[in-house]
Amino acid sequence: MIEALYESNCPELKLLARGKVRDLYEVDADTLLFVATDRISAYDVIMKSAVSGKGKILTQISVFWFNYLKDVVPNHLITADIEEMPPNVQKYRDQLHGRSLLVKKVEVLPIEAIVRGYITGSGWKEYQKSGTVCGIELSAGLRESQRLPAPLFTPSTKAEYGDHDENIHPDKCAEIIGKQRAEQVSKAAVELYSKAAEYAAGRGIVIADTKFEFGVDKHGAVVLIDEALTPDSSRFWPSSSYKVGRAQESYDKQYLRDYLTSIDFDMKTQIDLPPTVLDNTLKKYIEAYVKLTGNRPELS
């Protein structure tokens, strides 16, 4: 097993931010470096433990989807190959190999573009109370995990670490980023989800929902940024065991969430995770990668 990378350390690069999983560096005026560490979070809390190799799997899944979906909307990826990165990045190859993306610098849009194809999670909880998801009224009689008539764009705000993202109505999204941009983001997100969901269905995976992030490049075009359709940003269910009317088995962080629920996690305190939880979480991520791509992830 490779050693876990909880935090990158590249002192000759300008560190811009450390997120829940990714460390972000400025390489030059036009490019950034995204480093996917092995940190894992749930309920917006970063755990004290790391899942060894997780960042490499996330990076490889994102690269797969960036390539597969680039005809739907352009993305910010320049290269994921350390050999093609500048010398001031290559000098940290021991940390960065297999877990880094060199990307174009863009203006980040301050919303998260969530697309739901099935009713589950916070959407199901809201629907049970009010018959709505993010304030959008849905037909009566839907059951847990049921496929929606059409993919639903349900944006959220982008919270600072320590705060929680807030689900918002699409009209609120238009107020934040402008009506035209909101329409572009909604259309792009639904098209990305639809193409990915169709592909995944052929590989035995239901993509219940996913979260995209977008930016605007120097030409004014909307581009896909951050990560794409990973187990961190999506709910992946095995088609073989999918059944309407109940919660589903999953290939994503739901396993960790279920563990935290079982110990009455307070949803705010960083904790250490047992080795079995770390190992089983990694197995879920590997299984998702293999099912989606037909290949084993490169973890060395």
Disulfide bonds with the S-S distance in Angstrom:
none
